[in-house]
């Protein structure tokens, strides 16, 4: 007879991930020195200053060139931007909102190694025309140390081509854990999935999941689902395993925004420190800016 | 390798098992999550462990102790009191559940066992540990493990008269 596993314990991966993230986060917070010796402080300050001066000196010249390229708004084709195909499995989509059934039909999925840095993100944003308006990392509610963009293409049952872009801002620990992050996932679709949304209202009532409309503009909804301690309908986003050269999916809990605008589904997930109400309000504005560009 | 990296590796290896253990005692996924988190943080700060190849048992014992502390705590007693207070309402809700299969009944029956027979049952049948391993983990004689297993099986038989679970009845 097979080993019996309690139903509640059949898939504990979400809990495992949550425990690891919380412990590492706590370690990170505790690792700030409380009473370091003055010599260590002095050495640290000197090293930091040297690094900053070096970065400033290095960055001084290329800035003009980069700014010119971006200002020119040259649209590069997809194949010029994403050149390295890597391994991967399945696509990400909101499990809660009603597009899940449609996106789960994706076939012939291709994954590309993420492009690093804000300039690369800007190039991809430019290639998407008016669909994406990136926020400078200085305007985000945290300081990311990773800025990257993912691309996953697939074919749908109806023969249409679909491309998902995930613009990620992350504060990653040196052990590779995403301590804080915001992921903006943009997917082209041929219909507005929110048109079916009213029908799933019962799910919210049954599961006690609260979804509010914080409005993208006076015509279009921007739905917000606050992170809950339950593991129902986890938030999924792409992550990259550099060593294995593969894209894998992170299953976690997060605050989520969801909207449809001009042929694109926008799914934004974030986990940030701070008072949730303040962060949520700031994030709603950032999301509106990302979609509408104002 | 830094201490944090070591801890991260340990967590990758042991978290799932410790989480299951914590759940067997607390019957609550969220509390089990908190307990395992506390265990790793305490382990990291204590730095008492000397590697002798017993890490698995050491962490399991820490988790069990933390769970037992929780079960003695005021917070747990309050929850138990509330559960008793709202028993009627809970029964009505349970009656409305039409689709409750054998697995759910079995899980529920195991979790309803008193703590001593429950822990031996879950370690023996669900975690597939030997009598000797259970005795070492719980720091009790092997004879006591056997008698607790016997008692657990008898209690389960009473609870699960209407379904058959071959391992328990013939094991």
Interface residues (C-beta under 8 A of the other chain):
Chain A: X1 X3 X4 X5 X6 X7 X8 X9 X12 X13 X15 X16 X18 X19 X20 X22 X23 X24 X26 X27 X31 X173 X175 X177 X229 X231
Chain B: X4 X5 X7 X8 X11 X12 X15 X16 X19 X20 X23 X29 X30 X32 X33 X36 X37 X40 X41 X44 X103 X104 X106 X107 X110 X111 X125 X126 X128 X166 X167
